Amino acid sequence: MIPRLSPSRIQCLLGLSLLVTASQGLGGTDPAQHSIVPEVENLQPDITLPAPPVPSGDTPRPPDAGPDSSSQTPLPQAENLQLDQPIANMEPAHTAKQEAQEQPVQEITTAETLSPGPRETAKPLRLLGTEVPPATATRLAWSPSQHFEGVYSPTPVLVVNGARPGPVLCLTAAVHGDELNSIETVRRVLYDLNAEHLSGAVIGVPIVNLQGFHRASRYLTDRRDLNRHFPGDPHGSSASRIAHSFFHEVISHCNAVVDLHTGSFYRTNLPQLRGDLSNPKVVQMTKGFGATVVLHSTGAKGTLRRAAVEVGIPTVTLEAGAPMVLDEPSVSHSVKGIRTLLNQLGMVHKFRLWGDPEPVYYNSTWQRATTGGIIFSAVQLGEFIGRGDLLGTVTNPITNVRTEIRSEHNGRILGMALNQVVQPGFAAYHIGIQAPEEQISKPQKVVTEAPAAEQAGVVKPAHTFPTETVPESLNDED
């Protein structure tokens, strides 16, 4: 006997049936219609994550191990690239080693000479956790160990390791982020090198101070001058840590360094070399730049040039032009000078013609504005001037009072302020005073073992010179 259902119960059952059918159509109960979604791991935000494992190739080598020591841990080989070919997106393959693994600066040694040695075959260049084989051009990357992961952009490092043995020359640019001429100079030099025809290696860092470059600023983001903190301190300020990382990861692998700069604070410089002319190895380098003005300067404490020389790496500063502008004559002169140096070091074999040699200036001084106002120069960069010559005028825009600036020395304009508003005491004209020939040390090649004085960070001058007249605060190479 079939029980009879009341109309209300029949209506309730129909509603339940429709509800089940709708849920199947919307949610889908068929497992084949769903993809498995992984569950999120439950983490404790206050728990410190373990450090990522260090690649075996980054194990520091023993201090006494040579570049071709068989005891070294194998490193990944760099890819051979065409550096002059544009790329859409650059993804640096390797970054710098961890700070704790860096080689102490006291263990830096120099090559037997700045010219190619008697080695029969070229050796791979080990740099930034990568092995660059002979006859290879590639891009690496350096990143300070103190940065936040994912925040700081790695700095590109261009490397051309030649097919034949020779010295390792390092070109550094934009240690101050607003010095554009130096960036373009390194680009032109590195992208024009042929690894097959090169003896030795050239390391080029187009933008050392990437923080300042991104902000069109001379300084780091903490408003410190990076070129006052070399060789750096792994436990110091942010600037000191960055300087320490760069000095140990890049500079310590070089036999010679050219640090490129421009003028500072709306000043422009005649293309010129600055170096410690009491150091014979530095004098040897200055001989290789053709007709380029040379100015003696030991460099302010904390500069890359001074720190490198103190550990036995011959280094000069190449100054050219003004900040925040690209000056084609200055760039062209700098490129030609570096290519001439490569020829003088025996790294390339292409002779370049220069005009008459430029003089060497041992002393220099700054001529200052005595009043505030708008400065207009009456001389040109590189012009020879005598005592009493008119250099420029400063005009008060309110009172229309004009004040002359006249030279107090005989010499040459090596640097000068661009026309601008100045305050009283502003350093407006950098005048070089030529040095007698007998005051300059004789050139001397770099030997394998540096003298004990240099190993201890002390360079003994060959002669006694008068004190420099350029205040460190105004030595705008740095």
Buried (B, 14 or more C-beta within 10 A) or exposed (E): EEEEEEEEEEEEEEEEEEEEEEEEEEEEEEEEEEEEEEEEEEEEEEEEEEEEEEEEBBEBBEEEEEEEEEEBEEBEEBEBBEBEEEEEEEEBBBBBBBBEBBBEBEEBBBBBBBBBBEEEEBBBBBBBBBBBBBBBBBBBBBBBBBBEEEEBBBBBBBBBBBBBBBBBBBBBBBBBBBBBBBBBBBBBBBBEBEBEBBBBBBBBBBBBBBBBBEBEBBBBBEEBBBBBBBBBEBEBBBBBBBBBBBBBBBBBBBBBBBBBBBBBBBBBBBBBBBBBBBBBBBBBBBEBBBBBBBBBBBBBEBBBBBBBBBBBBBBBBBBBBBBBBEBEEBBBBBBBBBBBBBBBBBBBEEEEEEEEEBBBBBBBBBBBBEBBBBBEBBBEBBBEBEEEBEBBBBBEEEEEEEBEBEBEBBBBBBBBBBEEEBEEEBBBBBBBBBBEEEBBBEBBEBEEEBEEEBBEBEBEEBEEBEEBEBEBEBBBBB
